[in-house]
Amino acid sequence: MTNTKIIKKLAFTVLGLGTTLSGDYQQLPAQKKAFWEQVTTDGRLAALKQQAQNNLEFAVNEAIDGAMHFYAGVQAAAEVSVGTDQRAIHFPASEYLVVSGQAKSVPELFASLEGLAFGQALPSLTDKAYVGGPNATVITAKQADGVTGELWIPVVTK
């Protein structure tokens, strides 16, 4: 099940634990999977949840100075205290392309939503465009048979 829509969102901040990704785009899903599994099993994401404003988990993609970065994080106050190896990622008040779906695992959800968003949904928009900035996959529910989530991409009117 996959749905797409454009919605307005208020500005928000994600407090994230990050890594720099390298190689071509075909290598990135494996790197994201390894990092996500590391921070969820070593307790760092659980510790980060103590500063969360809600129960949502975020995976953020961001290009900084030509390098791709990936973060596992939580929604936090805009003026959150940032610890070692953490980054506050500020998302603007904007319209967002929201692509929702389900998968058997969190890494599969990331790959599926990114493929649908960047391969189909964004190219089909006639009046909106993604001009860069961070985008985030939000895990909205975990069930025994899979995970549900949304990819949020800020867009502007063409």
C-alpha positions in Angstrom: 0.0 0.0 0.0 1.5 3.4 -1.1 -0.1 6.8 -1.0 1.2 10.2 -1.9 -0.1 13.7 -1.0 1.1 17.3 -0.5 0.5 18.7 3.0 1.7 21.8 4.9 3.9 21.1 7.9 5.1 23.5 10.6 8.9 23.7 11.1 10.3 20.9 13.2 13.6 19.6 14.4 15.1 16.1 14.4 17.9 15.3 16.9 19.9 12.7 15.1 22.9 10.3 15.3 24.7 10.4 12.0 27.1 8.8 9.6 28.5 9.9 6.3 27.6 7.7 3.3 30.0 6.9 0.5 30.0 5.2 -2.9 27.4 5.2 -5.5 23.6 5.1 -4.9 23.5 1.3 -5.2 25.7 1.0 -2.1 23.7 3.5 0.1 20.9 1.2 1.2 23.3 -1.3 2.7 25.2 1.5 4.6 21.9 2.9 5.9 20.7 -0.6 7.0 24.0 -1.3 8.9 24.0 2.1 10.6 20.3 1.8 11.6 20.9 -1.6 13.0 23.9 -0.4 14.9 22.2 2.5 16.7 19.1 0.5 17.4 21.0 -2.4 19.0 23.7 -0.5 20.8 21.1 1.6 22.8 22.0 5.0 21.3 18.7 5.6 19.6 16.8 4.5 22.8 18.9 7.0 24.8 18.0 9.7 22.3 14.3 9.0 22.8 14.6 10.6 26.2 14.6 14.0 24.5 11.8 13.1 22.0 8.6 15.1 21.7 6.7 12.0 20.5 7.2 8.2 19.8 8.2 8.6 16.2 11.5 7.5 14.8 13.2 9.4 12.0 15.7 8.5 9.3 17.0 11.6 7.7 19.0 12.1 4.4 20.9 15.3 4.0 23.6 16.5 1.7 26.2 18.8 3.3 29.1 20.2 1.4 28.7 17.5 -1.3 28.7 14.6 1.1 25.6 12.5 1.8 24.7 12.0 5.5 22.2 9.7 7.1 20.8 10.1 10.6 18.7 8.0 13.0 16.8 10.3 15.2 13.7 11.6 17.1 11.6 14.8 16.9 12.9 17.3 19.5 12.4 20.9 20.6 14.0 23.4 18.2 16.4 24.5 21.0 17.4 20.9 21.9 20.7 20.2 23.7 23.0 18.5 21.2 25.4 16.0 22.6 28.6 14.4 21.1 28.0 12.7 17.8 24.5 14.3 17.5 23.1 16.9 15.1 20.0 19.0 15.3 18.5 18.9 11.8 16.0 21.8 11.2 13.2 21.3 8.7 11.4 24.4 7.4 7.7 25.2 7.6 6.8 24.2 4.1 4.6 22.1 1.9 5.9 18.5 1.9 5.4 15.6 -0.5 4.4 12.8 1.8 4.8 9.2 0.5 3.4 6.5 2.8 3.8 2.8 2.7 4.5 -0.5 4.4 7.4 -3.0 4.3 8.6 -6.1 6.1 11.5 -4.3 7.8 12.7 -0.7 8.5 15.5 -0.8 5.9 13.1 -2.1 3.3 10.7 0.7 4.2 13.5 3.3 3.7 14.4 1.9 0.3 10.8 1.4 -0.9 9.7 4.9 0.0 12.8 6.6 -1.4 12.4 4.7 -4.6 8.8 5.6 -5.0 9.3 9.2 -4.0 12.3 10.0 -6.1 11.6 7.6 -9.0 7.9 8.2 -9.4 6.1 10.8 -7.2 8.5 13.7 -7.6 9.0 13.3 -11.4 5.2 13.2 -11.8 4.6 16.5 -10.0 3.8 19.3 -12.4 3.5 22.2 -10.1 5.9 21.3 -7.2 9.6 20.7 -7.0 12.2 19.5 -4.5 15.0 22.0 -4.3 17.2 20.2 -1.8 17.5 20.2 1.9 16.9 17.3 4.3 14.2 14.7 3.8 13.0 12.2 6.4 11.4 8.8 6.6 9.2 8.6 9.7 8.3 5.3 11.2 4.7 5.6 12.2 4.0 2.0 13.4 5.7 -1.3 13.9 3.8 -4.5 13.8 4.8 -8.2 14.1 4.6 -8.5 10.3 6.2 -5.3 9.3 6.5 -1.5 9.6 4.5 1.5 8.3 5.9 4.9 7.6 6.1 8.1 5.5 8.8 9.9 3.6 8.6 13.7 4.0 10.2 15.8 1.3 10.0 19.6 1.4 8.7 21.0 -1.9 8.1 24.4 -3.4 5.7 25.7 -6.1 7.3 25.8 -9.5 
